[in-house]
Amino acid sequence: MKKTWRNICFLLLAVLILAGYPQITHAAVSEAYGDYTVYNVTEYGADPTGAQACDAAISSALRAARKNSGKKLLYFPAGSYTVHGTVKLASRMVLAADEQTVVTGTGSKLINLTGASGAVIDGGTWRGRAGSTVISGNSGSDIRLLNMNVESGLNGIKLRATTAYLENVTISKSTSIGMGLSGQCQVTAKDCKILNNGSGYPKQGLGHGVGVYEKSVFNISDSQLNGNRECGISVKNGTAFVTNCKLYNNGRHGLGTALVCNVTMTNCDIYKNGLKDKHDGVILVGGSKGTFTNCKFRANAATGLLVNDSNTRAVIKKCIFKNNKAHNIYSENLKSGKVSLVIDSCSFYKCKTSDSVRIHVNKKSAYSLKIKGKNKYYKVKPKYTFWIKNKLTYKK
């Protein structure tokens, strides 16, 4: 009898604890935000089956949170939720969800981070509809997106003039672009997957995994970008640092540039890109500058690395070029100025054309080629060819 009463007491105690303190079942969220006041949307009337929209419940929870000047967390426990409007986060607020939670937005924008400096979104799957943006933000700083999936919609994440950090985020199935950065954004991403975006190209947008525009800076590491309709990363008048990443099976380029850009790639594997449209692993154009160190360019549909246009410069060190269909490196400048290549301690394997590195210019002074270190050539002959006005003038 004593044992039975003891079990009953333990059960009652557990019920009281659960009733008094909303529990975050996502272990990582619970550990990270133990000192936050939790506003559980289901306690304000949200339907966790998704049958009814939960906009009113979210509004009630946010109103209650605004009265609290301390640390506050808006929480979606495990379940499916439908949102017709937009969830607008305040500065330094946390939006957390169980790892099994799916929140589907039916409006034009699911989450608005504009001005929400210090805000955090952690956990869950956030899903848009056709024509919508899942997460949007303008003029915010120190925003963190963690341990989450962003799916569908026209745009997955769209940020302007924002500083943000992403970790363990998957961005997929957006019909225009997975993540677009503009207006001098500064974004760092780690352990992310950006895949299968851009299916609506060209009618519905850009078709890229990530777009880095208008002097934005994007630093990504330990991530993969694959299956995007156009480029894995598109840089236009921006800067990209890409480290320990895999860029593969993208329809156009693993990484592509336009206008004047700065690109640094280190320890990256760039392979099987351009298969839909017979394009290249990486394309550096328009007066851009690129540094490539310890990278692999493999089995791309056309050229491993394409370096084009006047004043474009590439430094290529300790890279491997193998099984690219057309050329390992192709450089063309039919305008004024000069295209510059530095090739240092690289390995070249045979490609479809006999020459491994082809330089095609309109006059003798339109290129600069420096060969440094110990480069290795496997069944490659000639190693380099120079074409002036479509005539082969030199080979080595």
C-alpha positions in Angstrom: 0.0 0.0 0.0 2.9 2.4 0.9 4.5 1.6 -2.5 1.2 2.4 -4.3 0.8 5.8 -2.5 4.4 6.6 -3.2 3.9 6.0 -6.9 0.7 8.2 -6.9 2.6 11.0 -5.2 5.3 10.9 -7.7 2.8 11.0 -10.5 0.9 14.0 -9.0 4.2 15.8 -8.5 5.1 15.3 -12.2 1.6 16.5 -13.3 1.9 19.7 -11.2 5.4 20.4 -12.5 4.3 19.9 -16.1 1.2 22.1 -15.5 3.1 24.9 -13.9 6.1 25.1 -16.2 5.8 24.6 -20.0 8.4 22.1 -21.1 10.5 22.4 -24.2 11.0 18.8 -25.5 13.7 19.7 -28.0 16.7 18.8 -25.8 19.0 21.5 -27.4 16.4 24.2 -27.0 15.7 23.2 -23.4 19.3 23.3 -22.4 20.0 26.6 -24.2 17.0 28.6 -22.9 16.4 27.3 -19.4 16.3 30.9 -18.0 13.8 32.2 -20.4 10.1 32.7 -19.8 8.3 30.4 -22.2 5.1 31.4 -24.1 3.7 28.1 -25.4 1.4 28.9 -28.3 -0.9 25.9 -27.5 -1.6 27.4 -24.1 -3.0 30.4 -25.9 -5.2 28.3 -28.2 -3.0 27.2 -31.1 -4.2 24.1 -32.8 -1.3 21.6 -33.1 -3.1 19.5 -35.7 -2.9 22.3 -38.4 -6.7 22.1 -39.0 -7.3 25.7 -37.7 -5.1 28.7 -38.2 -3.2 29.8 -35.1 -2.7 33.5 -35.8 -4.9 34.6 -32.9 -3.1 32.4 -30.5 0.3 33.7 -31.7 -0.9 37.3 -31.3 -2.1 36.6 -27.7 1.2 34.9 -26.8 3.2 37.8 -28.3 1.1 40.4 -26.4 1.8 38.6 -23.2 5.5 38.4 -24.0 5.7 42.2 -24.7 4.7 42.8 -21.1 7.8 41.0 -19.9 11.0 43.0 -20.0 13.2 39.9 -19.4 14.2 37.0 -21.6 11.3 35.5 -23.5 10.7 32.6 -25.8 7.8 31.9 -28.1 7.5 28.1 -28.3 5.8 25.8 -30.8 5.7 22.2 -29.3 5.6 19.1 -31.5 2.8 19.3 -34.0 1.6 20.9 -37.3 0.5 24.6 -37.3 -1.1 26.8 -39.9 -0.4 30.5 -40.0 -2.2 32.8 -42.4 -0.4 36.0 -41.5 3.2 36.9 -40.4 5.0 36.1 -37.2 6.8 39.4 -36.3 9.6 39.0 -33.8 10.9 41.7 -31.5 14.5 42.3 -30.8 16.3 39.7 -28.6 13.3 37.4 -28.7 13.6 33.6 -29.3 11.3 31.7 -31.5 11.7 28.0 -30.7 10.1 24.8 -32.0 10.3 21.1 -31.3 12.4 19.3 -33.9 9.2 17.5 -35.1 7.2 20.8 -35.4 6.1 21.9 -38.9 4.7 25.5 -39.3 3.1 26.3 -42.7 2.5 29.8 -43.8 -0.2 30.6 -46.3 0.4 34.3 -46.6 3.1 36.3 -48.4 5.6 36.1 -45.5 5.8 33.6 -42.6 8.4 35.2 -40.3 9.4 38.9 -40.3 12.8 39.7 -38.7 13.0 43.4 -39.7 14.7 45.4 -37.0 14.7 42.3 -34.7 18.4 42.6 -33.6 19.5 39.8 -31.4 16.5 37.6 -32.3 16.9 33.8 -32.5 14.9 31.1 -34.4 15.8 27.6 -33.2 14.3 24.3 -34.3 11.4 23.2 -36.4 10.4 23.2 -40.0 9.1 26.5 -41.5 7.3 26.1 -44.8 6.0 28.6 -47.3 3.6 28.5 -50.1 4.0 29.3 -53.8 4.9 33.0 -54.2 5.8 33.6 -50.5 9.0 34.3 -48.5 9.5 32.0 -45.5 11.9 34.3 -43.5 12.4 38.0 -44.3 14.5 40.6 -42.6 15.8 44.1 -43.1 18.2 46.2 -41.0 18.8 43.7 -38.2 22.0 42.7 -36.4 23.2 39.6 -34.6 20.3 37.4 -35.8 20.7 33.7 -35.4 19.0 30.9 -37.2 19.7 27.4 -35.7 18.8 23.8 -36.1 15.9 24.3 -38.5 14.5 23.5 -41.9 13.3 26.2 -44.3 11.2 24.8 -47.1 9.2 25.8 -50.2 7.9 29.2 -51.1 9.3 31.5 -53.7 12.2 32.6 -51.4 13.5 30.6 -48.5 15.3 33.4 -46.7 15.6 36.9 -47.9 17.8 39.4 -45.9 18.8 43.0 -46.6 21.3 45.1 -44.6 21.3 42.4 -42.0 24.0 40.6 -39.9 23.1 37.0 -39.3 24.6 33.6 -38.3 23.2 30.3 -39.5 24.1 26.9 -38.1 22.6 23.4 -38.9 20.0 25.0 -41.2 18.6 23.2 -44.3 17.1 25.5 -47.0 15.3 23.6 -49.8 12.6 23.6 -52.4 12.3 27.3 -52.9 11.2 28.0 -56.5 13.3 31.2 -56.9 16.2 31.3 -54.5 17.1 29.5 -51.3 18.7 32.5 -49.6 19.1 36.0 -51.1 21.4 38.6 -49.4 21.5 42.2 -50.5 22.2 45.7 -49.2 25.6 44.9 -47.6 24.5 41.9 -45.6 27.1 40.1 -43.6 26.1 36.5 -43.1 28.0 33.5 -41.7 26.8 29.9 -42.2 28.1 26.7 -40.8 27.0 23.0 -41.2 24.2 24.0 -43.6 22.5 22.2 -46.5 21.2 24.3 -49.4 19.6 22.1 -51.9 17.1 21.7 -54.7 16.2 25.4 -54.9 15.2 27.3 -58.1 12.8 24.9 -59.7 10.7 27.9 -61.0 13.6 29.4 -63.0 13.4 31.4 -65.2 9.7 32.4 -64.8 9.8 32.5 -61.0 13.2 34.0 -60.3 16.9 33.4 -60.1 17.2 29.7 -59.5 20.2 29.8 -57.1 20.9 28.2 -53.8 22.4 31.4 -52.4 22.6 34.9 -54.0 25.2 37.3 -52.6 24.5 40.8 -54.0 25.1 44.5 -53.5 28.3 44.4 -51.6 27.1 41.7 -49.2 29.6 39.3 -47.6 28.9 35.6 -47.2 31.1 33.3 -45.2 30.1 29.6 -45.4 31.9 26.6 -44.1 31.4 22.8 -43.6 28.3 22.9 -45.8 26.9 21.4 -49.0 25.1 23.1 -51.9 23.6 20.8 -54.4 20.8 20.2 -56.8 20.0 23.9 -57.2 18.6 24.8 -60.7 21.2 27.4 -61.5 24.2 28.2 -59.2 25.0 26.7 -55.8 26.3 30.2 -54.9 25.8 33.3 -57.2 27.9 36.3 -56.4 27.1 39.7 -58.0 29.1 42.7 -56.7 29.7 40.8 -53.5 32.2 38.8 -51.5 32.1 35.0 -50.7 34.4 33.0 -48.5 33.7 29.2 -49.0 35.6 26.7 -46.8 35.3 22.9 -46.5 32.2 22.8 -48.6 30.8 20.5 -51.3 29.2 22.2 -54.4 27.8 19.6 -56.7 25.0 18.7 -59.1 24.0 22.3 -59.5 22.4 23.0 -62.9 24.7 25.8 -64.0 27.7 26.5 -61.8 28.9 25.4 -58.4 29.8 29.1 -57.9 29.2 31.8 -60.4 30.1 35.5 -60.4 28.9 38.7 -62.2 30.2 42.3 -62.0 33.2 42.8 -59.7 33.4 40.2 -57.0 35.9 38.7 -54.5 35.8 34.9 -54.0 38.0 32.8 -51.7 37.5 29.0 -51.8 39.5 26.7 -49.5 39.3 22.9 -49.2 36.2 22.7 -51.4 35.0 19.9 -53.7 33.3 21.2 -56.8 32.0 18.4 -58.9 29.3 17.4 -61.5 28.0 20.9 -61.9 26.5 22.3 -65.2 25.0 19.0 -66.2 21.7 20.5 -67.3 23.2 23.3 -69.4 26.8 22.2 -70.0 28.4 24.8 -67.8 31.3 25.0 -65.4 32.4 24.2 -61.9 33.3 27.8 -61.0 33.1 30.9 -63.3 35.1 34.0 -62.4 34.3 37.0 -64.6 33.8 40.8 -64.9 37.0 41.9 -63.2 36.5 39.6 -60.2 39.3 38.3 -58.0 39.5 34.7 -56.9 41.8 32.6 -54.7 41.4 28.8 -54.8 43.4 26.7 -52.4 43.3 22.9 -51.9 40.1 22.6 -54.0 39.0 19.8 -56.3 37.4 20.5 -59.6 35.9 17.2 -60.8 33.6 16.0 -63.6 32.0 19.3 -64.3 30.0 19.4 -67.6 32.3 22.0 -69.3 35.3 23.5 -67.6 36.5 23.1 -64.0 37.4 26.8 -63.6 36.5 29.5 -66.1 38.3 32.8 -65.8 37.0 35.4 -68.2 37.1 39.1 -69.0 39.5 41.9 -68.6 41.1 42.6 -65.2 39.9 39.2 -63.8 42.5 37.6 -61.7 42.8 34.1 -60.2 45.3 32.5 -57.9 45.1 28.7 -58.0 47.2 26.8 -55.5 47.4 23.1 -54.7 44.2 22.3 -56.6 43.2 19.1 -58.4 41.5 19.1 -61.8 40.1 15.8 -62.9 37.6 14.5 -65.4 36.2 17.8 -66.4 34.4 17.4 -69.8 35.9 20.3 -71.8 38.9 22.0 -70.1 40.5 22.0 -66.7 41.0 25.8 -66.8 39.8 28.0 -69.6 40.5 31.7 -69.8 39.2 34.1 -72.3 39.6 37.9 -72.8 38.4 39.4 -76.0 38.2 43.0 -74.6 40.7 45.5 -73.3 42.7 45.0 -70.1 44.3 41.8 -69.0 43.3 38.5 -67.5 45.8 37.1 -64.9 46.4 33.5 -63.8 48.7 32.2 -61.2 49.0 28.4 -61.1 50.9 27.0 -58.2 51.5 23.3 -57.3 48.4 21.9 -59.0 47.6 18.5 -60.4 46.0 18.2 -63.8 44.4 15.0 -65.3 43.3 14.5 -68.8 40.0 16.2 -69.9 38.0 15.8 -73.1 40.1 18.4 -75.0 43.8 17.7 -75.3 44.9 20.9 -73.7 44.6 21.2 -69.9 44.8 25.0 -69.7 43.5 27.1 -72.6 44.0 30.8 -72.8 42.1 32.6 -75.6 42.7 36.4 -76.1 42.5 39.0 -78.8 46.1 40.3 -78.5 49.4 39.2 -77.0 49.3 41.6 -74.1 45.9 40.5 -72.9 46.9 37.8 -70.5 49.4 37.1 -67.7 50.2 33.5 -66.8 52.6 32.6 -63.9 53.5 29.0 -63.3 54.9 28.4 -59.8 55.8 25.4 -57.6 55.7 21.8 -58.7 52.7 21.2 -61.0 51.8 17.6 -62.0 50.3 16.5 -65.3 48.7 13.1 -65.9 48.2 12.2 -69.5 47.9 15.8 -70.4 49.6 17.1 -73.6 49.9 19.9 -74.4 49.8 21.3 -70.9 48.9 24.9 -72.0 47.7 26.4 -75.3 47.4 30.1 -76.2 45.0 31.3 -78.8 45.1 34.8 -80.3 42.1 35.8 -82.4 41.0 32.1 -82.7 44.4 31.0 -84.0 46.6 28.6 -82.0 49.9 30.5 -81.6 51.7 28.6 -78.8 51.6 25.4 -76.9 53.7 23.8 -74.3 
